Amino acid sequence: MNQLSSAAEFETAIKNGNVIVDFYAQWCGPCRGLSTTLDAIVKEHDVTVLKVDVDKYQSLASKHRVSSIPHLVFFKKGSKVHEQKGACSKKALEAVITKHFNS
C-alpha cells in the first residue's frame, strides 16, 4: 500500500490503473482492521491502494465528501467507479473489484 506523501500526488496516483483510495485516520480502530483486509487484496488482485490520512489531508477528504471513516473510493484510470463507506469484508471488496475493475 502507498501512503500519500503530498496532495499534488493524489491526481497522478489515481490515473494509473485500478486504485482504491483508503481515507483513514491513525486513531480509527475500524480503519486499522480494514487495512489488514486491504493488504490481502493487494497481494491477490491487480490493484493499488493509496492511503490518505484525513487528519493530514482534510481538503482532499472534503473534496471527495468523506464524512466518516473508513471510506474507500475506487478509481479506474482516473474515473471514480464506486465508493464504500465503513468497514467491509474481503469478500465484499472482491465483489466490487470484480464488478468495476475486471470488466
N, C-alpha and C positions, 0 to 999 in steps of 0.2 A: 504494500500500500504506500501511496505517496502522500506526504504531508505538504499542504500548500505553504509555499515559502514567501509568496507575495500576491497581492490582489491582482496585479498585472498578469501573473502567470495563469490565472484561472481560465481566461478565454482561450488561451493557447492549449491548455491541458484538455479542455473538453472537446476540442476539434479532432483529436486523434483517436479514431475508432470508437469502441464501446467503453464508456466511462460512467462509473457510479460515483456521484459526489455524496460523501457522508458528512452532513452537517452535524457536529457533535460538540461536547464540552468535556473537559477533563473530569469535572465533578459529577458527571451524569452516569449513574450506575447502569441503566439500560443501554447507554451508548457503549460502555465498555463491553457489555455482553454481546452486542451486535458486532463489535469489532472482531471478536473471535470468529463469528459466522462469516464475516466478510473476508477474513484471512483464508478460510477454507474455500470460499467462492473463487477467489483469485487463483488459487492453486489448481482448480478444476475447470475453469472457464476462461475464455479469451476476453477478459475484461480488465480494466484498470480501476482502482479505487483511489479517489482523491479525497483526503480528509481535510475538512475545513472547520477550524475551531471558531465557533460562533462568538466567543468572547473576544477573540483577536480580530476577526473579520466581520464585524457587525453590519457593515454596509453590504457585503455580499449576501449575508443571511437575509437582510431586509429586502434586497433586490429580488431574491428568489422566494420571498414570502414565507420564510421559515418562522413559524410562530411557536413551535415546540420541537424538542429533540428527543430521540434521534429523528432525523429527517433525511431521507435519501432522494436524490434526483438522478434519474437515468438519462444520459445523453448518448445519442448515436450520431457520430460525425458532426457534433456541434448542435444538434437539434434535440430539445427535450422531448422524450417519448413517454416518460412515466415519473410519478412521484410516489413515495411510500413514507407515510408518517407513522412514527412509533416503531418499536421493536417488532421484528418478524422472524419467522423461521427460515432456515436454509431452503427448505422445500418451496416456500412462498417466493423467495428471491430467485430460485432457479426457474420457477414458472414465469416470472417477469422477464428473465434473461432469454428464455426460450421464445416467448411471445415477441419481444421487441428487438432483441439483438441477433437472433438466429433466423430472422425472416428476410 
